[in-house]
Amino acid sequence: MYRSHNCGELTAAHINTEVTLSGWVQKSRDKGFIVWVDLRDRYGITQLVFDEERTSKDLIEQAQNLGREFVIQVTGTVIERASKNPNIPTGEIEILVSKLDILNKSILPPFTIEDKTDGGEDIRMKYRYLDIRRNPVKDSLIFRSKVSQAVRNYLSTEGFIEVETPYLIKSTPEGARDFVVPSRMNAGEFYALPQSPQTFKQLLMVGGMDKYFQIVKCFRDEDLRADRQPEFTQIDCEMAFVEQEDILNVFEGLTRHLLKEVNGVEIEKFPRMLYDDAMRLYGNDKPDIRFGMEFGELNEVTQHKDFGVFNNAELVVGIAVPGGNRFTRKEIDKLINWVKRPQVGALGMIYSRCNDDGSFKSSVDKFYDQEDLSKWAEITGAKPGDLVCVLSGDKNKVRAQLSALRMELAEQLGLRDPKVFAPLWVIDFPLLELDEETGHYHAMHHPFTSPKPGQLELLDSNPGEVKANAYDLVLNGNEIGGGSIRIHDKETQAIMFKHLGFSEEEAKAQFGFLMDAFQYGAPPHGGLAFGLDRLVAILGGQETIRDFIAFPKNNSGRDVMIDAPAPIDDDQLTELSLKLNLKS
């Protein structure tokens, strides 16, 4: 038996009990006549004591030679601790050691295994197995497990069946690039790793499974961000014989369950917002509604004077920054430089101060009088003491720019409290999105999304106006889940493929199996997929997903710990019928 107890459970109730513990040496303090050692495992820290009055000389010498991260086993008696530590559960006791065994030695770690470590991100990624020993990472992984278990419990109670779908599938155009896998047994042919189990879960509905879920790995060969990895995990769900409202109700229930079980927070309202309204009021389709600063469109009250910047703009739009009139000129100039960065791309920013006495002072007083500026304040909802920030330009670009500014200001003003949760459904997305470079439409979600009832005919006359029977669940300004009601008949799916530019032959080659399945009585169905990595991070009060993944990739998509991806040798290339030598 390596241990009778873990390092986080012993209390004063165990005094005079003989115990055996195993773990890692966190640190030791040697006073010559007495040695204290902090022993750590996943559950906590217990202090060990070796002293010359009660411990043999040999045992003290052993303790003095222990290094950080040595793996040891000790047996001893639980005694009352003279200098108690109220900050840890085991702070009232220590172990008077009678036996010490070194199970494994450790070289000096490249960074300290402490909550506030001296290790930078790159070195911690390289030695991720050591980083996992630190409480912030360890606790994040335990938190992820708790969320996953809560998901499984809820969905199982609701009658969902967990079904595994294949990882080696056919490459299909779903939006992002596929990771492809060469087949040795089928020379010159390739599998793809799934971007999602989309077609398989639809086939499960054809198969009568009715309610399906899976916590599943998905893969996309695309550029990375703090909240995106080349492999990620989805809570993937599908239901048959449902309409949009049925799905929204079920997954509101799941989100409420998670917030209550994991965070102890009860949420009553899940407001619904049209996609068009989200873009008009917030400039993006995943607005953070924990705070205001809704957009006010100012064309009518700005394009009547000789200010060419506004007169030549497709859209002039502003926000009221609460308490922003206290910003100094230097702080406002800093904001102007921030929006002019390439990542945002604005040409500049106009502002108007709303003074406490009801007067206004703007950066364009030469062109606009007090009456004009009061209308700016009225439209943006600005009050005395606020600051109105205004951007102008191309409609789509300027909305995205002002959205970025809104979020930056919210961060600066402390309006994005990670302990406050504000969920939101965004509904009625466009079915198709125009690619400005090619002039062709592509599916905004995926080619299996159904148009809203009664709008199929618009595909021929006005495809850009067709709304999708699709919905996203947004939490604190992050999309945590999205889905749609699916097309479930062959004829409608064929029309959709046609409008996406597929020939009949291409559609049959790519998705013939699904079209064939629809001929055998496919039920009406729809579903939703949560991004588990992002959901866990937000529930954990963060927006960066990396610490909630055991072995993440870096921003270049590399696993620096195992050095992957890596070249393969010529024999493997030959065996896989890959003529190109990837080493050259």
Buried (B, 14 or more C-beta within 10 A) or exposed (E): EEBEBBBBBBEEEBBEBEBBBBBBBBBBEBEEEBBBBBBBBBBBBBBBBBBEEBBEEEBBEBBEEBEBBBBBBBBBBBBEBEEEEEEBBBBBBBBBBBEBEBEEEBEEBEBBBBEEBEBEEEBBBBBBEBBBBBBEBBBBBEBBEBBBEBBBEBBEEBEBEEBEBEBEBBBBBBBBBBBEBBBEEEEEEBBBBBBBBBBBBBBBBBBEBBBBBBBBBBBBBEEBEEBBBBBBBBBBBBBBEBEBEEBBEBBBBBBBBBBEBBBEBEBEEBEEBBBEBBBBBBBBBBBBBBBBBBBBBBBEBBBEBEBEBBBEBEBBBBBBBBEBBEBEEEEBEEBBEBBBEEEBBBEBBBBBBBEEEEEBEBBBEEBBEEEBBBBBBEBBBBEBBBBBBBBBBEBEBBBBBBBBBBBBBBEBBEBBEBEEBBBBBBBBBBBBBEEEEEEEBBBBBBBBBBBBEEBBEBBEEEBEEBBBBBBBBBBBBBBBBBBBBBBBBBEBBBBBBBBBEBEEEEBBEBBEEBBEBBEEEBEBBBBBBBBBBBBBBBBBEBBEBBBBBEEBBBEEBBBBBEEEEEEEEEEEBEEBEBEEEEEE
